[in-house]
Structures are given as C-alpha cells and as structure tokens.
Amino acid sequence: MKKLTMTFLNESGKRSQLRPTVADQDLEAGAVKDVMDGITQLDLFEKTGEKMYVETKSAKYVETITTDLF
C-alpha cells in the first residue's frame, strides 16, 4: 500500500512532514503541490510556538510491503 508523505519546511527551516490518513494512490504532482501551497497559506499549525508548514519542500509516495510470518 502506498501512503502520501508531504514534506514542508517549518519556521526555523527544519523539515516537517504531514501524512494524510486517506489519500488517493495516483494523485498528480501539480494537484498535490497546489494543496501543499494552500496549506502553507493557512497559517494554522504550530508546534512549540513555531509555525510548522511555512514552505512546500517535496511530496512522495512511500510503499510498505508487509510479509506475514504466520
């Protein structure tokens, strides 16, 4: 299963990731970038007094393979 991971830069320039619990597995880059840019403009999210999503950095799908042992 593929999961979307969106990476932003926070107020101090460090990476901050957002992983939605539900996301299509075939989104186009332009659509994801537009949503991420919108999130940066919301100015809603803070952690320890620092804005979390200030600049759009990257997005990727991470695929996890599960192997059952029993």
C-alpha positions in Angstrom: 0.0 0.0 0.0 1.3 3.5 -0.9 1.0 6.4 1.5 1.4 10.0 0.7 4.1 11.9 2.6 4.2 15.7 2.2 7.4 17.5 3.4 7.4 21.2 4.4 9.9 23.5 6.0 8.9 25.0 9.3 9.6 28.5 10.5 13.2 27.7 11.5 13.9 25.9 8.2 13.7 22.3 9.5 11.6 19.6 7.8 8.1 19.0 9.0 6.1 16.1 7.5 2.3 15.7 7.0 0.9 12.2 6.2 -2.8 12.2 5.5 -4.5 9.0 6.7 -6.6 8.9 3.5 -5.2 9.9 0.1 -5.6 8.5 -3.5 -2.7 6.5 -4.6 -2.5 8.1 -8.0 -2.5 11.9 -7.4 -0.7 14.1 -9.9 2.2 16.2 -8.8 0.6 19.5 -9.7 -2.6 18.8 -7.7 -0.5 17.8 -4.6 1.7 20.9 -4.9 -1.4 23.1 -5.1 -2.8 21.6 -2.0 0.5 21.9 -0.2 0.9 25.5 -1.2 -2.6 26.1 0.2 -1.7 24.5 3.5 1.3 26.9 3.8 -1.1 29.9 3.3 -3.5 28.8 6.1 -1.1 29.7 8.9 -3.0 27.3 11.3 -0.4 24.8 12.5 2.1 25.5 15.3 4.3 23.3 17.5 6.2 24.7 20.5 5.4 28.3 19.3 6.8 27.7 15.8 4.8 27.6 12.5 5.0 24.1 11.2 4.2 24.4 7.4 5.8 27.5 6.1 7.3 26.4 2.8 6.5 23.5 0.4 9.5 21.2 0.1 8.5 17.8 -1.5 5.9 15.1 -1.8 6.3 11.3 -2.3 4.5 8.1 -2.0 6.0 5.6 0.4 5.2 2.0 -0.3 5.3 -0.5 2.6 5.5 -4.3 1.9 4.1 -6.5 4.6 5.2 -10.1 4.9 3.1 -12.3 7.2 5.1 -14.8 9.2 2.1 -16.8 10.4 
